[in-house]
Amino acid sequence: MKRQLLHTPEGVRDIYSDECKKKQLLQEKLAKTIERYGYRGIETPTFEFFDIFGKEIGTTPSKDLYKFFDREGNTLVLRPDMTPSVARAVAMYFEEEENPVRLFYMGNTFINNSSYQGRLKETTQLGAELVGDNSLFADAEMISMAVDCLLAAGLKEFRINIGHADFFAGLMDAAGFCEEAAQELKELIANKNYFGVEEAVSAHPMDENLRELFAMLGGLYCSGDEMAKAGRLSRDYPKILAAVTRLNELHQVLKAYGTDRYVSFELGVVSSYRYYTGIIFAGYTFGSGEAVLKGGRYDKLHSYFGKSAASIGFAVVVDQLAAALARQNITIEIPCEGELVLYRRERLSEAIAYAGRLRRSGVTAELMCMKDTACRADYEAYAKQRHRADITYLD
């Protein structure tokens, strides 16, 4: 029984020592990058009322939520996603704000994935939300900031895949697919089962232009010529045309940022989050089968909480990013700092006083009583393991 208590539940893990320090350093790099764009921090509760993540809002399915009850009988959930929580807080505290609100956050999210998926059920997300700006320039700022975050983390090779929620939604409307059929198609696309998409579409009557647009759902990277073709084919479908036009205009603004070389346009991008209404994007790199970053525009989400505010945001999945960095042998350097203060028992008071002076001056001081069984080489090895810059002997 005692041994069983040492283990964590399936889907969660302990992070400690150097791995924990490297994760903290990674989070600091990401947070500083976002702060330089003018974003300020926000913290929301780890658990919220069930309705914050309900079906109407379009977040995580109920079966994947960790649910429990408070003393009053209210259904509460551990947050599976940070964006609805931030949207609730913005509607409450920035109700009358007319200028754009820039916020960033860091916290753990909880999704009760099926065990066969092999995913962590608790992950750390660090991200940003730009509230109250529906412009193309807000889209470009968010995507460029996402690129800068991945560069700050140390990645050299990665790609931000950008699509638009209305491209898929417009196809569904134009072809007359029911909600159930649209959901099946979305799942096929999410699983990259483009043969399944082709089979489902081939049995459905539609004009040739629309059929060619459906065929573009399978294109991983759309070139400029393909995007121009999509514009021509969608002239009779305003919703689809508006999505394609927005993507083309976004590309031009990203060139001004100099981040266009890190992005690709993929008309088949879909998301399980139903609240996305415009630009949607995800960041991928080697060593991670999952996206290390995901985001999009959600212009209607705040209305569920009583505020009208067009918004866009993204979240870095810190655990996925850290794993990808490790697999690419990109090292997060832990700086050597502070002193290891070694003392004999008879010099304890002197050691405490010396360590206190160091700490008051801002220097880390780690105290250790020396053993007769250990030599200086042992302590030097320990100091190296602890990333201590200096050793002081009081012997």
C-alpha positions in Angstrom: 0.0 0.0 0.0 2.8 2.4 0.9 4.6 1.7 -2.4 1.3 2.4 -4.3 1.1 5.9 -2.7 4.4 6.8 -4.3 2.9 6.6 -7.8 0.9 9.3 -9.7 -2.4 8.6 -11.4 -2.3 7.8 -15.1 -1.7 10.8 -17.3 0.1 13.0 -14.8 3.7 13.1 -13.7 6.2 14.7 -11.3 8.7 17.2 -12.7 11.8 17.9 -10.5 15.4 18.9 -10.3 17.0 20.0 -13.6 13.9 19.2 -15.7 11.8 21.4 -13.5 14.4 24.3 -13.6 14.6 24.0 -17.4 10.8 24.2 -17.6 10.8 27.3 -15.4 13.5 28.9 -17.6 11.5 28.1 -20.7 8.4 29.7 -19.2 10.3 32.8 -18.3 11.6 33.2 -21.9 8.1 32.8 -23.3 6.6 35.2 -20.7 9.2 37.9 -21.4 8.6 37.6 -25.1 4.9 38.2 -24.7 5.4 41.1 -22.2 7.6 42.9 -24.7 4.5 43.2 -26.9 2.7 45.1 -24.2 0.7 42.2 -22.6 0.0 42.1 -18.9 -0.6 39.1 -16.7 -3.9 37.6 -15.5 -4.6 34.6 -13.3 -7.9 32.7 -13.3 -9.0 29.9 -11.0 -8.0 26.3 -11.6 -11.7 25.3 -11.4 -14.8 27.1 -12.6 -18.5 26.5 -12.9 -19.4 23.8 -15.5 -21.2 26.3 -17.7 -18.0 28.2 -18.5 -17.0 25.2 -20.6 -20.4 24.0 -21.7 -21.4 22.7 -25.1 -22.9 26.0 -26.1 -19.5 27.8 -25.8 -17.9 25.1 -27.9 -14.9 24.0 -25.8 -14.0 20.5 -24.5 -16.7 17.7 -24.6 -18.3 17.0 -21.2 -17.0 13.5 -21.1 -13.4 14.8 -21.2 -13.9 17.2 -18.2 -12.9 16.5 -14.6 -16.2 17.3 -12.8 -17.0 17.5 -9.1 -19.4 19.3 -6.8 -19.1 22.0 -4.2 -21.0 22.1 -0.8 -23.9 23.9 -2.4 -24.3 21.3 -5.1 -22.9 23.3 -8.0 -21.1 21.4 -10.7 -17.5 22.5 -11.0 -14.8 21.5 -13.5 -11.0 21.7 -13.6 -10.3 24.0 -16.5 -9.5 22.2 -19.7 -8.7 25.4 -21.6 -7.7 28.8 -20.5 -9.5 31.0 -23.1 -13.1 30.7 -21.7 -11.8 31.5 -18.2 -10.0 34.6 -19.5 -13.1 35.6 -21.5 -15.3 35.4 -18.4 -12.8 37.5 -16.4 -12.5 40.1 -19.2 -16.3 40.4 -19.4 -16.4 41.0 -15.6 -13.5 43.4 -15.1 -13.2 45.1 -18.5 -16.9 45.4 -19.4 -16.7 49.2 -20.2 -13.2 49.1 -21.7 -13.3 50.4 -25.3 -9.6 50.1 -26.1 -8.0 46.7 -26.8 -7.0 44.6 -23.8 -3.8 42.6 -23.9 -3.5 39.8 -21.4 -1.2 36.8 -20.9 -1.4 33.9 -18.6 0.2 30.7 -17.4 -1.5 27.8 -15.8 -2.2 24.1 -15.8 -5.1 22.6 -17.8 -6.8 19.3 -17.3 -8.4 17.0 -19.9 -9.5 13.4 -19.1 -8.1 11.9 -22.3 -8.7 8.2 -23.1 -5.7 6.2 -21.8 -4.9 4.8 -25.2 -4.1 8.2 -26.6 -0.9 8.4 -24.5 -1.3 12.1 -23.7 -0.8 13.9 -20.5 -4.0 14.8 -18.7 -2.4 17.8 -17.0 -0.4 20.2 -19.1 1.0 23.7 -18.6 -0.2 26.4 -21.1 1.3 29.8 -21.5 -0.5 32.1 -23.8 -1.9 35.5 -24.7 -5.3 37.1 -25.6 -5.9 40.3 -27.5 -9.4 41.4 -26.7 -11.4 44.1 -28.5 -9.6 44.2 -31.9 -11.1 42.5 -35.0 -8.5 43.9 -37.4 -6.2 42.1 -39.7 -3.3 43.7 -37.8 -4.4 42.0 -34.6 -4.2 38.7 -36.4 -0.7 39.5 -37.7 0.5 40.6 -34.2 -0.7 37.4 -32.6 0.9 35.1 -35.2 4.2 37.1 -35.2 4.3 37.0 -31.4 3.7 33.2 -31.6 6.7 32.9 -34.0 8.8 35.0 -31.6 7.9 32.8 -28.7 9.1 29.7 -30.5 12.3 31.4 -31.6 12.9 32.6 -28.0 12.4 29.0 -26.9 15.4 28.0 -29.1 13.6 26.3 -32.0 15.2 26.8 -35.4 12.9 24.7 -37.5 9.2 25.0 -37.1 6.0 25.9 -39.0 2.9 27.8 -38.1 0.0 26.4 -40.2 -2.7 29.0 -40.7 -6.3 28.5 -41.9 -9.6 30.1 -41.5 -12.7 28.7 -39.7 -15.0 30.2 -42.3 -13.4 28.3 -45.2 -14.7 25.0 -43.8 -17.9 26.5 -42.5 -18.6 28.2 -45.8 -18.1 24.9 -47.6 -20.6 23.2 -45.3 -23.2 26.0 -45.9 -22.7 26.1 -49.6 -22.9 22.3 -50.0 -25.8 22.0 -47.6 -24.2 19.5 -45.2 -26.1 18.9 -42.0 -24.4 19.5 -38.6 -23.8 15.7 -38.1 -22.2 15.3 -41.6 -20.1 18.4 -41.1 -18.8 17.0 -37.8 -17.9 13.7 -39.4 -16.0 15.6 -42.1 -14.2 17.7 -39.5 -13.0 14.6 -37.7 -11.8 13.1 -41.0 -9.8 16.3 -41.7 -8.4 16.4 -38.2 -7.2 12.8 -38.6 -5.7 13.7 -42.1 -8.0 11.1 -43.7 -8.4 12.9 -47.0 -9.5 9.8 -48.8 -12.4 9.6 -46.4 -13.2 13.3 -47.1 -13.1 12.7 -50.9 -15.4 9.7 -50.5 -17.9 11.6 -48.4 -17.9 14.6 -50.8 -18.1 12.6 -54.0 -21.5 11.2 -53.0 -22.9 14.7 -52.5 -24.2 16.8 -55.4 -22.6 20.2 -56.0 -21.2 22.4 -58.7 -17.7 21.9 -60.1 -16.2 25.1 -58.5 -17.4 24.0 -55.0 -16.0 20.5 -55.6 -12.6 21.9 -56.5 -12.7 24.0 -53.3 -13.5 20.8 -51.3 -10.4 19.2 -52.9 -8.2 22.0 -51.4 -9.0 20.7 -47.9 -6.3 18.1 -48.4 -3.6 20.6 -49.4 -1.0 20.8 -46.6 0.7 23.9 -47.8 -1.2 26.3 -50.2 1.1 28.3 -52.5 0.3 31.7 -53.8 -1.1 30.3 -57.0 -3.4 27.9 -55.1 -4.6 30.7 -52.9 -5.3 32.8 -56.0 -7.2 29.9 -57.5 -9.2 29.5 -54.3 -10.2 33.2 -54.6 -11.4 32.7 -58.2 -13.4 29.5 -57.4 -15.1 31.1 -54.4 -16.4 34.2 -56.1 -20.0 33.0 -55.9 -19.6 32.0 -52.2 -19.2 35.2 -50.1 -18.3 33.4 -46.8 -15.5 31.3 -48.4 -14.2 34.3 -50.5 -14.0 36.4 -47.4 -11.9 33.7 -45.6 -9.5 33.4 -48.5 -9.2 37.2 -48.9 -8.4 37.5 -45.2 -5.7 34.9 -45.5 -4.1 36.6 -48.5 -4.2 40.0 -46.8 -2.7 38.5 -43.6 0.2 37.1 -45.6 1.1 40.6 -46.8 1.2 42.0 -43.2 3.3 39.1 -42.0 5.8 40.0 -44.6 6.2 43.4 -42.9 6.9 41.6 -39.6 9.4 39.4 -41.3 7.7 36.3 -40.0 6.1 35.1 -43.2 8.9 32.5 -43.7 7.8 30.6 -40.7 4.2 30.3 -41.8 2.2 28.1 -44.2 -1.4 28.5 -45.3 -3.5 25.4 -45.0 -7.1 25.6 -46.0 -7.9 22.3 -44.3 -7.0 23.6 -40.8 -9.8 22.7 -38.4 -10.1 22.9 -34.6 -12.0 20.9 -32.0 -12.8 24.3 -30.3 -16.1 25.4 -31.8 -15.8 29.0 -30.6 -13.2 29.9 -33.3 -14.7 32.2 -35.9 -11.8 33.4 -38.1 -8.1 32.8 -38.4 -7.0 29.5 -36.7 -3.4 28.4 -36.5 -1.2 25.7 -35.0 2.6 25.5 -34.5 4.5 22.2 -35.3 8.1 21.2 -35.1 10.2 18.0 -35.2 10.0 15.7 -32.2 6.3 16.3 -31.4 3.4 14.6 -33.0 1.1 17.2 -31.3 1.0 20.9 -31.9 3.3 22.9 -29.6 1.2 26.0 -30.1 -2.4 26.6 -31.0 -4.7 29.6 -31.4 -7.2 31.5 -33.3 -9.8 34.2 -33.5 -13.0 34.0 -31.4 -15.2 37.0 -32.0 -18.3 35.7 -30.3 -17.1 34.0 -27.2 -17.3 37.0 -24.9 -21.0 37.5 -25.8 -21.8 34.4 -23.7 -20.6 36.4 -20.7 -22.4 39.6 -21.6 -19.6 41.5 -23.5 -19.3 42.2 -27.2 -15.6 41.9 -28.0 -13.8 40.5 -31.1 -10.7 38.6 -29.9 -7.8 36.5 -30.9 -5.3 34.4 -28.8 -2.9 31.5 -28.7 -1.5 29.1 -26.1 1.9 27.4 -26.0 1.7 23.9 -24.7 4.8 24.1 -22.6 5.2 20.4 -22.0 5.0 19.6 -25.7 7.5 22.3 -26.5 9.9 21.2 -23.8 9.7 17.6 -25.1 10.4 18.7 -28.7 13.4 20.8 -27.6 14.8 17.8 -25.8 14.3 15.5 -28.8 16.0 18.0 -31.1 19.0 18.3 -28.6 18.3 21.9 -28.1 19.6 22.5 -24.6 18.1 25.0 -22.1 21.1 26.1 -20.2 20.8 26.3 -16.5 23.1 29.1 -15.3 25.7 28.5 -12.7 25.0 30.9 -9.8 25.3 31.2 -6.1 27.6 29.6 -3.5 27.8 26.3 -1.8 28.9 27.1 1.8 30.5 24.1 3.5 31.3 24.2 7.2 32.5 22.1 10.1 30.0 21.7 12.9 32.0 24.0 15.3 31.8 26.8 12.7 28.0 26.6 12.3 27.3 30.2 13.7 29.9 31.7 11.4 28.5 29.8 8.4 24.9 30.9 9.1 26.1 34.5 9.4 28.1 34.3 6.1 25.2 32.7 4.2 22.9 35.4 5.6 25.1 38.2 4.2 25.1 36.5 0.8 21.4 36.1 0.7 20.7 39.7 1.7 23.0 40.8 -1.1 20.9 38.8 -3.6 23.3 35.8 -3.9 21.9 32.2 -3.5 23.7 30.5 -0.6 23.3 26.7 0.0 24.6 25.5 3.4 26.0 22.1 4.0 27.8 20.6 7.0 30.9 18.7 5.9 31.3 15.0 6.6 34.5 13.2 7.5 33.7 10.6 4.8 33.6 13.1 1.9 36.5 14.8 0.2 36.8 18.1 -1.7 36.3 16.3 -5.0 33.0 15.0 -3.8 31.8 18.5 -2.9 33.0 19.9 -6.2 31.0 17.2 -8.0 27.9 18.1 -5.9 28.4 21.8 -6.6 28.5 21.1 -10.3 25.4 19.0 -10.1 23.6 21.9 -8.3 24.9 24.5 -10.8 26.7 26.5 -8.1 29.3 29.0 -9.3 31.4 29.1 -6.2 32.4 27.0 -3.1 33.3 28.4 0.2 35.0 26.2 2.8 34.7 27.0 6.5 36.8 24.1 7.9 
